[in-house]
Amino acid sequence: MTSAAPWTARLALVAGAMAVVILLLFAGARSVVLVAVGASGTAVALAGVWWTLVHRGPARVLAAVLAVAAPVAVLVLYALAGLLWVVLVSLALWTLAVASGRFALAFALAEGTGPRSRGERRVGPPERPFLIMNPRSGGGKAGRLGLPGKAEALGARVAVLDPDRPVDVAGLARRAVEEGADLLGVAGGDGTQALVAGVAAERGVPFVVIPAGTRNHFALDLGLDRDDPSACLDALTDGVELRVDLGFIGERVFVNNASFGAYAAVVQSPAYRDDKVRTTLELLPDLLTHETGPDLVVRAGELVMDRPQAVLVSNNPYRTGDPAGLGRRSRLDSGVLGVLAVTVDSAAQAAGLLRGRNAPGLVSTATEDVTVDTREPAVPVGVDGEPLTLRTPLHCHIAPGALRVRVPRHRPGVPAGRPTMDWHRVRRLALTTVRTAAGRGPHRSRLWRMRVRVRVLRLPVRRETEGPGIGRPLDPAALRPEERDATAGHLVVEAQFGDAVHRLHHAGTATGRVVRHLAGGGRWGLVGLWLMELVVHAMRPSGCRGMRTVWAGWRRRSTS
């Protein structure tokens, strides 16, 4: 392990501590009020967003004003108190702490597991590849980039769909395989990709993804270059093969997800393609309050969800620990479906979304099969972005490793998702150091562990009076000269921080009882002991008889 992970973790701890210290130092007791006001303002803003979505007319306008005014009012209160800069600096430090902690965990994950592999295997070029290209996808991206001509130059047979005539894409792919095609591919959106991928899995031939659609989420999670679709044609000449899962809703394949509830109902509207924002705002109030739309009952394994407003069933789980990772999947070969359900029936539940993954209205799980049912005979569903209406009940399942995907050997790849923030793991990383001696790997430094061992000795009796060695005779040869020469009644407190030993010598019967009590308190007792010494030295920097301290210095011990 390199030093990147430990030092980044230490930066996270230092930045987090500084964020708290600055807040306490400059705001004092008011820091509690600052945090409470900030949390309350955020909760009110989220409630305002909820009211904006579930109301129309003047009520919606007032709710939108509230959603904007709440955080502004919080900032004004901070400024009037003269603490705005304190809050901003503290927030900046806390942001740095969280970001550093995530990077530290990501470094540790990368160093611990090495490069991720999807089970790639080298394969030879296909003999009779067949590609289907949709000229309407992505605003005509396939034709604009000259993909048909480039594919034909590589020996592929290309079928360009007629935008004015409906075509059975799956039937076209099946006929191509029957005529001898040994590879299928699609230049189009995710919906078209899913149709042909189902045929490729059914017939056992490899599949090539050319991201010529609008969003191309499947290509993104395969690690392909969405900005240069023509680079994906390299899979025909210099490719590797992967095995990935396919999701099924009934008999229909999906490569990304199937959505139910509010979103699926909105995209079914004929007006959605012409004006997405206005259509969404017009339909959401009735959908979110269950006045219209299906009352879903979702069964994911043993988990039952009643009347969620929105449900997303995905081919492998989406990342939910990191907001920046939403819409991304770390793997496509885990063999499970991801299920994300949202149930928000009030402004209080909307404010509860501040708790993130622990919010009561948010359910995230993984399972091999999902059942979606309603009282209606059919329900709107969005399958890889395509609006459909399917008969209920609907059964979703996953087919592990069903699809052979051919991808270029040289491609951007799938970036590893940042792990969920875990301060306990960050602290453990911060207490880790690296040995540079040959044959030795990373270990937990005893110095960083701050493991305290305290012995209280009464001299010159030279017997331990506290700790595990009570009554055991001491070895005079092991004592320092000042210990052997100490007068009766003196106490020696020895504290070991890993490989460093610090010995404190105290005099006085009353003080001795205090020292023994503090020393018996372990780490925090020793902190109290040091604080007591600082106070005494501050009051009487010289000639201190009640608590005379002799510093024996630091004695380093071998770390081996």
C-alpha positions in Angstrom: 0.0 0.0 0.0 1.3 3.4 -0.9 1.0 6.4 1.5 -1.8 8.0 -0.4 -4.7 6.3 1.5 -3.4 6.9 5.1 -2.3 10.5 4.5 -5.6 11.3 2.7 -7.5 9.8 5.6 -5.4 11.9 8.1 -6.3 15.0 6.1 -10.0 14.0 6.4 -9.7 13.7 10.2 -7.8 16.9 10.6 -10.2 18.9 8.4 -13.2 17.4 10.2 -11.7 18.3 13.6 -10.8 21.8 12.4 -14.4 22.3 11.2 -15.8 21.4 14.6 -13.1 23.4 16.5 -13.6 26.6 14.4 -17.4 26.4 15.0 -16.9 25.9 18.8 -14.0 28.4 19.1 -15.7 31.3 17.4 -19.4 30.5 18.0 -19.2 28.9 21.4 -22.5 27.7 22.8 -24.2 29.4 19.8 -22.7 26.7 17.6 -25.5 24.4 18.6 -28.0 27.1 17.5 -26.2 27.5 14.2 -26.4 23.8 13.4 -30.1 23.7 14.4 -31.0 26.7 12.3 -29.1 25.3 9.3 -30.8 21.9 9.6 -34.2 23.5 10.1 -33.8 25.7 7.0 -32.8 22.8 4.9 -35.8 20.8 6.1 -38.2 23.7 5.3 -36.7 24.1 1.9 -37.3 20.4 1.1 -40.8 20.7 2.4 -41.3 23.7 0.1 -40.1 21.6 -2.8 -42.6 18.9 -1.9 -45.5 21.4 -1.7 -44.4 22.9 -5.1 -44.7 19.4 -6.7 -48.1 18.5 -5.2 -49.9 21.8 -5.7 -51.0 24.0 -8.6 -51.7 27.7 -9.0 -51.0 30.2 -6.3 -50.2 27.5 -3.7 -47.4 26.2 -5.9 -46.0 29.7 -6.3 -46.0 30.3 -2.5 -44.4 26.9 -2.0 -41.6 27.7 -4.5 -41.0 31.0 -2.8 -40.7 29.2 0.6 -38.2 26.7 -0.9 -36.0 29.5 -2.0 -36.5 31.9 0.9 -35.7 29.3 3.6 -32.0 28.9 2.8 -31.7 32.6 2.1 -33.2 33.5 5.5 -30.7 31.1 7.2 -27.8 32.9 5.5 -29.1 36.3 6.6 -29.4 35.1 10.2 -25.8 33.9 10.1 -24.7 37.3 8.7 -26.6 39.3 11.3 -25.0 37.2 14.1 -21.6 38.0 12.5 -20.9 34.3 12.1 -21.5 33.8 8.4 -17.8 33.5 7.7 -17.5 30.9 10.6 -20.2 28.8 9.0 -18.8 29.0 5.5 -15.2 28.1 6.7 -16.6 25.3 8.8 -18.7 24.0 5.9 -15.7 24.2 3.5 -13.5 22.3 6.0 -16.2 19.7 6.5 -16.6 19.3 2.7 -12.8 18.8 2.4 -13.0 16.2 5.2 -15.8 14.2 3.5 -14.1 14.4 0.1 -10.7 13.4 1.5 -12.3 10.5 3.4 -14.0 9.2 0.3 -10.8 9.5 -1.7 -8.9 7.7 1.1 -11.4 4.8 1.0 -11.3 4.7 -2.8 -7.4 4.6 -2.7 -7.5 1.8 -0.2 -10.1 -0.1 -2.3 -8.0 0.3 -5.4 -4.8 -0.7 -3.7 -6.4 -3.6 -1.9 -8.2 -5.2 -4.9 -6.1 -4.1 -7.8 -7.6 -3.5 -11.2 -11.1 -4.8 -11.6 -11.8 -7.4 -14.1 -15.1 -8.4 -15.7 -13.7 -11.8 -16.9 -12.5 -10.5 -20.3 -11.2 -12.9 -22.8 -9.5 -12.2 -26.1 -11.4 -13.3 -29.2 -10.8 -13.2 -32.9 -12.7 -11.0 -35.3 -16.2 -12.2 -36.4 -16.6 -13.5 -40.0 -20.1 -12.2 -40.7 -21.1 -9.3 -38.4 -24.5 -7.7 -38.8 -25.2 -4.2 -37.5 -28.5 -2.4 -37.2 -28.4 1.4 -37.2 -31.2 3.8 -36.2 -30.8 7.1 -38.1 -33.2 8.9 -35.7 -31.4 8.1 -32.5 -29.3 10.8 -30.9 -30.4 13.4 -33.4 -29.1 11.5 -36.4 -25.7 10.7 -34.8 -25.1 7.5 -36.8 -25.4 9.3 -40.2 -23.6 12.4 -39.1 -20.6 10.4 -38.0 -20.7 8.1 -41.1 -21.0 5.0 -39.1 -22.6 2.9 -41.8 -19.7 3.4 -44.2 -17.1 2.8 -41.5 -18.8 -0.4 -40.5 -19.0 -1.7 -44.0 -15.3 -1.0 -44.6 -14.6 -3.4 -41.7 -16.6 -6.1 -43.4 -19.9 -5.7 -41.6 -23.4 -6.0 -43.2 -25.3 -2.9 -42.2 -29.1 -2.4 -42.1 -30.1 1.2 -41.7 -33.7 1.5 -40.4 -36.2 3.6 -42.3 -37.5 6.3 -40.0 -40.8 6.5 -41.9 -41.6 2.8 -41.7 -42.0 0.8 -38.5 -39.6 -2.1 -38.4 -39.5 -5.2 -36.3 -36.0 -4.8 -35.0 -35.9 -8.1 -33.1 -37.3 -10.0 -36.2 -34.6 -8.4 -38.4 -31.9 -9.5 -36.0 -33.3 -13.1 -35.9 -33.4 -13.3 -39.7 -29.8 -12.1 -39.8 -28.7 -14.9 -37.5 -30.6 -17.5 -39.5 -28.7 -16.2 -42.6 -25.4 -16.9 -40.9 -24.5 -13.7 -39.0 -22.1 -14.6 -36.1 -22.3 -11.2 -34.4 -25.1 -8.7 -33.9 -24.7 -5.0 -33.1 -26.8 -1.8 -32.8 -26.0 1.8 -33.3 -28.9 3.5 -31.5 -30.5 4.2 -28.2 -30.8 1.9 -25.2 -34.3 0.7 -26.2 -33.1 -0.6 -29.5 -30.0 -2.0 -27.9 -32.2 -4.1 -25.5 -34.3 -5.6 -28.3 -31.3 -6.8 -30.2 -29.4 -7.9 -27.1 -32.3 -10.2 -26.3 -32.0 -11.9 -29.7 -28.2 -12.2 -29.3 -28.6 -13.8 -25.9 -31.3 -16.1 -27.2 -29.2 -17.3 -30.2 -25.9 -17.3 -28.3 -24.0 -14.8 -30.5 -21.9 -11.9 -29.3 -23.3 -8.4 -29.2 -21.7 -5.0 -30.0 -22.9 -1.8 -28.5 -22.4 1.4 -30.5 -23.6 4.4 -28.5 -25.4 6.5 -31.1 -28.4 7.3 -28.9 -29.1 10.2 -26.5 -28.0 9.0 -23.1 -26.4 5.6 -23.8 -26.4 4.4 -20.2 -25.7 0.8 -21.2 -22.6 1.8 -23.1 -21.5 4.0 -20.2 -21.6 1.1 -17.7 -19.7 -1.1 -20.2 -16.9 1.5 -20.1 -17.3 2.6 -23.8 -16.5 6.0 -25.2 -19.9 7.7 -25.6 -18.3 10.7 -27.2 -16.8 8.7 -30.1 -19.2 6.0 -31.2 -17.0 5.1 -34.1 -14.3 3.9 -31.7 -16.6 1.1 -30.7 -16.3 -0.4 -34.2 -12.8 -1.5 -33.1 -14.5 -4.4 -31.3 -14.9 -5.9 -34.8 -11.1 -6.1 -35.3 -9.5 -5.9 -31.9 -12.0 -6.8 -29.2 -12.5 -8.7 -26.0 -15.6 -10.5 -24.8 -17.5 -10.0 -21.6 -20.4 -11.8 -20.0 -23.1 -9.5 -18.5 -26.5 -10.0 -17.1 -29.8 -9.2 -18.7 -33.0 -8.1 -16.9 -36.4 -9.4 -17.9 -39.9 -7.9 -17.4 -42.1 -10.8 -18.4 -40.5 -11.9 -21.7 -39.1 -8.4 -22.6 -35.5 -7.7 -22.1 -34.1 -4.6 -20.5 -30.4 -3.7 -20.3 -30.8 -0.7 -17.9 -34.1 -0.5 -16.0 -37.8 -0.7 -15.8 -39.6 2.1 -14.1 -43.1 2.1 -12.5 -45.3 4.8 -10.9 -45.0 8.6 -11.4 -42.2 8.7 -13.9 -43.6 5.9 -16.1 -47.0 7.6 -16.1 -45.5 11.0 -17.0 -43.6 9.7 -20.0 -46.8 8.0 -21.3 -48.3 11.4 -21.9 -48.4 12.4 -25.6 -47.4 16.0 -24.6 -44.3 14.8 -22.8 -42.0 14.8 -25.8 -43.0 18.3 -26.8 -42.8 20.0 -23.3 -41.2 17.8 -20.7 -41.1 20.3 -17.8 -44.7 21.6 -18.2 -46.1 18.1 -18.7 -44.3 16.8 -15.6 -45.5 19.7 -13.4 -49.0 19.3 -14.6 -49.3 15.6 -13.9 -47.2 15.2 -10.7 -49.7 16.7 -8.2 -52.3 14.0 -9.0 -49.7 11.2 -9.3 -47.9 12.0 -6.0 -51.1 12.3 -4.0 -52.5 9.0 -5.5 -55.5 10.8 -7.0 -54.5 9.3 -10.3 -52.1 6.6 -11.4 -51.7 3.0 -10.2 -51.5 2.0 -6.5 -48.5 -0.2 -6.7 -47.7 -3.2 -4.5 -44.1 -4.3 -5.0 -42.6 -7.5 -3.7 -38.8 -7.7 -3.8 -37.8 -11.0 -2.3 -39.3 -11.0 1.2 -39.7 -7.2 1.2 -43.2 -5.8 0.4 -43.7 -2.1 -0.5 -47.2 -0.7 -0.5 -48.2 2.3 -2.7 -44.8 3.7 -3.5 -45.0 6.7 -5.8 -42.0 5.6 -7.9 -40.2 2.3 -8.4 -37.1 1.6 -10.4 -36.0 -2.0 -11.1 -32.6 -2.1 -12.6 -30.3 -4.7 -14.3 -27.8 -4.7 -11.4 -28.0 -2.1 -8.6 -27.3 1.5 -9.2 -24.9 3.3 -6.9 -26.9 5.1 -4.1 -24.2 5.9 -1.5 -22.8 8.7 -3.6 -25.1 11.3 -5.2 -22.6 11.8 -8.0 -22.9 8.1 -8.7 -26.6 8.0 -9.3 -27.3 6.6 -12.7 -24.2 4.5 -12.7 -23.7 0.8 -12.0 -20.4 -0.5 -10.7 -21.0 -3.9 -12.2 -23.2 -5.6 -14.8 -22.4 -9.1 -13.7 -23.5 -9.3 -10.0 -26.5 -11.5 -10.8 -29.1 -9.5 -9.0 -31.7 -6.8 -9.7 -31.5 -3.4 -8.0 -34.7 -2.0 -6.6 -35.2 1.6 -5.6 -38.6 2.8 -4.3 -39.7 6.2 -3.1 -42.7 6.8 -0.9 -43.3 10.4 0.2 -46.8 11.2 1.4 -46.1 14.4 3.3 -43.8 17.4 3.7 -42.3 15.8 6.8 -41.3 12.7 4.8 -39.9 15.0 2.1 -37.8 16.7 4.8 -36.8 13.2 6.0 -34.9 12.7 2.8 -32.1 14.6 4.4 -31.2 11.3 6.1 -30.2 10.0 2.7 -30.2 6.2 2.4 -31.6 6.0 5.9 -34.7 8.1 5.0 -37.9 6.2 5.9 -39.4 7.0 2.5 -36.5 5.5 0.5 -36.0 1.8 0.0 -33.0 0.4 -1.8 -32.4 -3.3 -2.0 -31.1 -6.1 -4.3 -32.8 -9.3 -5.2 -33.1 -11.9 -8.0 -36.8 -11.4 -8.7 -39.5 -8.6 -8.3 -43.2 -8.7 -8.7 -45.2 -5.5 -9.3 -49.0 -5.6 -9.1 -51.9 -3.2 -9.0 -55.7 -3.3 -9.0 -55.8 -2.2 -12.6 -55.4 -4.8 -15.4 -52.5 -2.9 -17.0 -49.9 -0.4 -15.8 -47.6 2.1 -17.6 -44.0 1.0 -17.6 -40.8 2.7 -18.9 -38.5 0.0 -20.2 -35.1 1.5 -21.0 -36.8 4.8 -21.7 -39.5 3.3 -23.9 -43.1 4.0 -22.7 -45.1 0.8 -22.6 -48.4 -0.4 -21.1 -48.1 -4.0 -19.8 -50.6 -6.3 -18.1 -50.4 -7.0 -14.4 -49.0 -8.7 -12.4 -45.5 -8.1 -13.8 -42.6 -10.4 -12.9 -39.1 -9.1 -13.2 -36.1 -11.4 -13.0 -32.4 -11.4 -14.0 -30.5 -13.8 -16.3 -26.9 -13.9 -15.0 -24.2 -13.8 -17.7 -26.8 -14.2 -20.4 -25.3 -11.8 -22.9 -21.9 -12.0 -24.6 -20.7 -8.4 -25.2 -17.9 -7.7 -27.6 -16.1 -4.4 -26.7 -12.8 -2.8 -27.9 -9.7 -3.9 -26.1 -8.7 -0.3 -25.7 -11.5 1.7 -24.1 -12.0 4.2 -21.3 -13.3 1.5 -18.9 -15.6 1.7 -15.9 -14.5 4.1 -13.2 -14.7 2.6 -9.7 -17.4 4.1 -7.6 -16.4 5.9 -4.4 -17.2 3.8 -1.4 -19.8 4.9 1.1 -18.5 7.3 3.7 -17.5 5.4 6.8 -15.7 7.5 9.5 -14.7 4.4 11.4 -12.8 3.0 8.4 -11.3 6.4 7.7 -9.9 6.5 11.2 -8.4 3.1 10.9 -6.8 4.1 7.6 -5.4 7.2 9.3 -3.8 5.1 11.9 -2.1 3.0 9.3 1.5 3.5 8.2 3.7 1.8 5.7 6.9 -0.1 6.4 9.6 0.3 3.8 11.8 -2.6 4.9 12.0 -5.4 2.4 9.5 -8.2 2.9 7.2 -6.1 5.1 3.9 -4.8 4.1 1.5 -2.2 5.6 0.8 -2.4 9.3 -1.0 -0.5 12.0 1.7 1.7 13.5 1.9 1.3 17.3 2.7 5.0 17.6 -0.4 6.0 15.6 -2.6 3.6 17.6 -1.9 5.6 20.7 -2.3 2.4 22.8 -1.7 3.6 26.4 -0.2 1.4 29.1 0.0 3.0 32.5 2.0 1.8 35.5 1.9 3.5 38.9 4.9 2.7 41.0 5.5 3.6 44.7 9.1 4.1 45.4 11.4 3.0 47.0 9.2 -0.1 47.8 9.5 -0.9 44.1 6.3 -2.8 43.7 3.5 -2.1 41.3 0.4 -0.9 43.2 -1.8 -0.5 40.1 -2.3 -2.5 36.9 -1.9 -6.2 36.0 1.4 -6.6 37.9 0.2 -5.8 41.4 2.5 -7.1 44.0 5.2 -8.2 41.5 8.7 -7.3 42.6 10.4 -4.8 40.3 13.8 -5.4 38.7 16.1 -2.6 40.1 18.2 -2.8 37.0 15.2 -1.8 34.9 14.7 1.4 36.9 16.2 4.8 35.9 18.6 6.6 38.3 16.0 9.1 39.3 13.6 6.3 40.1 16.2 4.5 42.3 17.1 7.7 44.1 13.5 8.9 44.6 12.3 9.3 48.2 9.5 7.4 49.8 6.0 8.4 48.8 7.0 9.3 45.2 4.9 7.9 42.4 6.1 7.1 38.9 3.5 7.0 36.1 4.7 5.4 32.9 2.6 5.8 29.8 3.4 4.0 26.6 2.2 5.3 23.3 3.0 2.5 21.0 6.8 2.5 20.7 7.3 5.7 22.8 7.4 5.7 26.6 6.8 8.8 28.7 7.4 8.7 32.5 6.0 11.2 34.9 7.2 11.5 38.5 4.9 13.0 41.1 5.3 13.7 44.9 2.8 14.2 47.7 0.3 11.8 49.3 -2.8 13.7 48.2 -1.5 14.2 44.8 -0.6 10.6 44.6 -4.2 9.5 45.2 -5.3 11.8 42.3 -2.5 10.5 40.1 -3.5 6.9 40.8 -7.1 7.6 40.0 -6.4 9.4 36.8 -3.8 6.8 35.7 -6.4 4.1 36.3 -8.7 5.8 33.8 -6.6 4.8 30.9 -6.2 7.1 27.9 -8.6 9.8 29.1 -7.3 9.6 32.6 -3.9 10.3 31.3 -5.2 13.3 29.3 -6.7 14.6 32.6 -3.3 14.0 34.3 -1.6 16.1 31.7 -4.2 18.9 31.9 -3.7 18.9 35.7 0.0 19.4 35.2 -0.5 22.2 32.8 -2.7 24.1 35.3 -0.2 23.6 38.1 2.7 24.8 35.9 0.7 27.8 34.8 0.0 28.8 38.4 3.5 28.0 39.8 5.9 27.5 37.0 8.8 27.0 39.4 9.3 25.5 42.8 6.1 23.4 42.6 6.1 21.2 45.7 2.5 19.9 45.6 3.1 18.3 42.2 6.8 18.3 41.3 7.2 16.9 37.8 10.4 15.5 36.4 10.3 14.8 32.7 12.2 11.7 31.8 11.9 12.4 28.1 11.0 10.1 25.4 12.5 6.6 25.1 12.1 5.1 21.6 11.7 1.4 21.3 12.1 -0.7 18.3 9.0 -1.1 16.1 10.0 -4.6 15.1 
